[in-house]
Amino acid sequence: MIRVEVVLAWPDRAESRPLELADGATVADAIAAAAIEGSEDCPAVAVHGLLAKASQVLNDGDRVELLRPLLADPKDNRRKRARAR
């Protein structure tokens, strides 16, 4: 058994689910077991801050972070700042 945590942070709320999963469990397994509302709207996932694939095998103590969509395109924001100068 391994212990992992699945987290999702939105501007108005945050949820965290500690889980015990079988050895060899993947990121997808952890997300499914956590069953956090809104996880299906997350376009990407990270493990300890590094982008991860759904098939990545987890280790004991891993933190799976559900990444929410960007509110603004960073490239557009840089262009707006450059024009303002």
Stockholm file with secondary structure:
# STOCKHOLM 1.0

chainA/1-85         MIRVEVVLAWPDRAESRPLELADGATVADAIAAAAIEGSEDCPAVAVHGLLAKASQVLNDGDRVELLRPLLADPKDNRRKRARAR
#=GR chainA/1-85 SS CEEEEEEEEETTEEEEEEEEECTTCBHHHHHHHHCCTTGGGCSEEEETTEEECTTCBCCTTCEEEEECCCSSCHHHHHHHHHHHC
#=GC SS_cons        CEEEEEEEEETTEEEEEEEEECTTCBHHHHHHHHCCTTGGGCSEEEETTEEECTTCBCCTTCEEEEECCCSSCHHHHHHHHHHHC
//
